[in-house]
Amino acid sequence: MGLDVNARDAKSAQVHHGAHFGRHLLIGFFTIAPLWVTWLVFDFLLDLLAGIGRPILLAAASLAAPVSGTLAAWFLNPAFQKLVAVLFTLALIYGIGLFASMVLGRKLIAAMEAMLNRLPLVQTVYGGTKRFLQALRKPPVYGQRVVLISFPTPEMKALGFVTKIIRDEASGRDLAAVYVPTSPNPTSGYIEIVPLSEVVQTDWSIEEAMSFVMTGGANGPDSVHFDNMPRNGRGRT
């Protein structure tokens, strides 16, 4: 009888320790997950910025090598290279933005764009990217910019941005070109052409929608208009 009691106590202790371990494992996961997602986003942006400025640092290392091997080694150090490249790229982007706000800058940019428009492949990439970014910055001609569409199944909804309204030649219906971003990286996604009547309008801002996508749906407004049904006049439903 005593052996049975000891066995039950030992088994109970194992279950308790297992539950204790599992509970704290989950707590640790949910604590570190937001930091991990944030790091993924920032690491992607840092790599993008560093890649733009890295060729300049490599050229600087070549020039510094005859004068100071230590300085050249610093330029070639990956960590130092990323830091300086990011700072330089941010400064360069700021300088371009400041220059583009001036009259002379606008004229030079217009001349550069006119030259790019003569190159078929370059014009397609550059012009398409510029129109997409301008479409997100400006208010839409019809309805709201941030919408919901039925994707990938009729029972599910995906968050998207209306980029253009086009017309169906056969029926004359208005169609919406909707960019559906992926999470947590909104720079990749899908283009869906949806009948405008089936697009669900929301009152979310671009900032709210981007925050929603980049956090996997954890950060965003507490309500949304899910179906094309009459609103009750109290804002979000």
C-alpha positions in Angstrom: 0.0 0.0 0.0 2.8 2.4 0.9 4.5 1.7 -2.4 1.3 2.6 -4.3 1.1 5.9 -2.4 4.7 6.7 -3.1 4.2 5.9 -6.8 1.2 8.2 -7.0 3.1 11.0 -5.3 6.0 10.6 -7.7 3.7 10.6 -10.7 1.9 13.7 -9.3 5.2 15.5 -8.8 6.3 14.7 -12.4 3.0 16.1 -13.8 3.4 19.2 -11.6 7.0 19.8 -12.9 5.9 19.1 -16.4 3.0 21.7 -16.2 5.4 24.1 -14.5 7.9 23.8 -17.3 5.3 24.0 -20.1 3.7 27.1 -18.5 6.9 29.0 -18.2 8.0 27.9 -21.7 4.9 29.5 -23.1 5.4 32.6 -21.0 9.0 32.9 -22.3 7.8 32.3 -25.9 5.2 35.1 -25.8 7.7 37.4 -24.1 10.4 37.0 -26.7 8.1 36.6 -29.8 7.4 40.4 -30.2 11.1 41.2 -29.9 11.9 38.5 -32.5 9.3 39.9 -35.0 10.5 43.4 -34.4 14.1 42.3 -35.0 13.1 40.6 -38.2 11.5 43.8 -39.6 14.4 46.0 -38.5 17.0 43.5 -39.7 15.4 43.5 -43.1 15.4 47.3 -43.3 19.0 47.5 -42.0 20.2 45.0 -44.5 18.4 46.9 -47.3 20.0 50.2 -46.2 23.4 48.7 -45.6 23.4 47.1 -49.1 22.8 50.5 -50.6 25.8 52.2 -48.8 28.2 49.2 -48.7 29.8 49.9 -52.2 30.9 53.3 -51.0 32.5 51.9 -47.9 34.4 49.3 -50.0 35.7 52.1 -52.1 36.7 54.1 -49.0 38.6 51.0 -47.7 40.5 50.8 -50.9 41.5 54.4 -50.7 42.4 54.2 -47.0 44.5 51.0 -47.3 47.8 52.7 -48.5 47.5 55.3 -45.6 46.2 53.2 -42.7 45.7 49.5 -42.7 43.8 49.7 -39.4 41.3 52.2 -40.9 40.8 50.0 -44.0 40.2 47.0 -41.7 37.5 49.0 -39.9 35.8 49.8 -43.2 35.9 46.1 -44.1 34.5 44.9 -40.7 30.9 43.7 -41.3 29.4 45.2 -38.1 31.1 48.6 -38.6 30.3 48.4 -42.3 26.6 47.9 -41.6 26.4 50.7 -39.0 28.2 53.3 -41.1 26.4 52.3 -44.3 23.0 52.7 -42.5 23.9 56.1 -41.1 25.3 57.3 -44.4 22.2 56.0 -46.3 19.8 57.7 -43.9 21.7 60.9 -44.3 21.7 60.5 -48.1 17.9 59.9 -48.2 17.3 62.9 -45.9 19.5 65.0 -48.2 17.7 63.8 -51.3 14.3 64.6 -49.6 15.6 68.1 -48.7 16.9 68.7 -52.2 13.7 67.4 -53.8 11.7 70.0 -51.9 13.6 72.8 -53.6 12.7 74.3 -57.0 16.0 73.3 -58.5 15.7 69.8 -57.1 12.2 69.3 -58.5 13.4 70.4 -62.0 16.3 68.0 -62.0 14.1 65.1 -60.8 11.6 65.9 -63.5 14.4 65.9 -66.1 15.7 62.6 -64.8 12.2 61.0 -64.9 11.8 62.2 -68.5 15.0 60.5 -69.4 13.9 57.3 -67.6 10.6 57.3 -69.4 12.5 56.8 -72.7 13.9 53.4 -71.4 11.1 50.8 -71.8 12.1 48.3 -69.0 13.4 50.9 -66.6 10.3 53.0 -67.1 8.1 50.0 -66.3 9.8 49.3 -63.0 10.4 52.9 -61.9 7.1 54.2 -63.1 5.1 51.4 -61.6 6.8 51.7 -58.2 6.3 55.4 -58.1 2.6 55.1 -59.0 2.1 52.5 -56.4 3.7 54.6 -53.6 1.8 57.7 -54.8 -1.5 55.7 -54.7 -0.9 54.8 -51.1 -0.1 58.4 -50.1 -3.0 60.1 -51.8 -6.7 59.6 -50.8 -8.5 57.2 -53.2 -11.0 58.5 -55.8 -13.6 56.1 -54.6 -14.3 54.8 -51.2 -11.4 54.0 -48.8 -7.9 53.0 -49.4 -7.8 50.2 -46.8 -10.3 47.4 -47.6 -11.2 43.8 -47.0 -11.6 41.2 -49.7 -12.6 37.6 -49.7 -9.2 35.8 -50.0 -8.1 33.1 -50.2 -11.6 31.6 -49.7 -15.1 33.2 -49.7 -15.4 32.6 -45.9 -12.1 34.4 -45.1 -11.1 38.1 -45.4 -7.7 39.6 -46.2 -6.6 43.2 -45.6 -5.6 45.0 -48.7 -5.0 48.4 -50.3 -7.0 49.6 -53.3 -4.5 50.9 -55.9 -6.7 51.4 -59.0 -10.2 51.2 -60.2 -10.7 49.6 -63.6 -13.7 48.6 -65.7 -14.7 45.2 -67.0 -15.1 45.5 -70.8 -17.8 42.8 -71.0 -20.1 43.8 -68.2 -19.1 47.4 -67.6 -18.7 46.6 -63.8 -16.1 48.6 -61.8 -13.2 46.4 -60.6 -10.7 47.2 -57.9 -7.0 46.3 -58.1 -6.2 45.4 -54.5 -2.7 44.8 -53.1 -2.8 42.2 -50.3 0.4 42.5 -48.2 1.9 39.5 -46.4 2.8 39.5 -42.7 5.2 40.6 -41.2 6.9 41.9 -44.3 4.4 44.1 -46.2 6.7 44.7 -49.1 5.7 41.3 -50.5 2.2 40.3 -51.4 -0.5 39.6 -54.0 -2.4 41.6 -56.5 -6.1 40.7 -56.7 -8.7 42.1 -59.1 -12.1 42.1 -57.3 -15.5 43.4 -58.3 -15.9 46.8 -56.5 -19.3 45.7 -55.2 -17.6 42.9 -53.3 -14.9 45.0 -51.7 -15.6 45.7 -48.0 -14.8 49.3 -47.1 -13.1 50.0 -43.8 -12.3 53.2 -41.9 -8.8 52.2 -41.1 -5.9 54.5 -41.9 -2.8 53.4 -43.8 -0.8 53.5 -40.6 -3.3 51.4 -38.7 -3.4 48.8 -41.6 0.4 48.7 -41.8 0.8 48.2 -38.1 -1.8 45.4 -38.2 0.1 43.6 -41.0 3.6 44.0 -39.5 2.4 42.7 -36.1 0.5 39.7 -37.4 -2.8 41.2 -36.5 -1.9 41.9 -32.8 -1.8 45.7 -33.1 -4.7 47.5 -34.8 -8.2 48.9 -34.3 -10.5 46.9 -32.0 -13.3 46.6 -34.6 -13.7 46.4 -38.4 -16.6 46.3 -40.9 -16.4 42.7 -41.9 -19.3 42.4 -44.4 -21.0 44.7 -46.9 -24.0 45.2 -44.7 -25.6 48.6 -43.7 -23.8 50.2 -40.8 -25.6 51.1 -37.7 -24.5 54.7 -37.6 -22.2 54.2 -34.6 -18.9 54.1 -36.5 -17.1 50.8 -36.6 -19.2 47.7 -36.4 
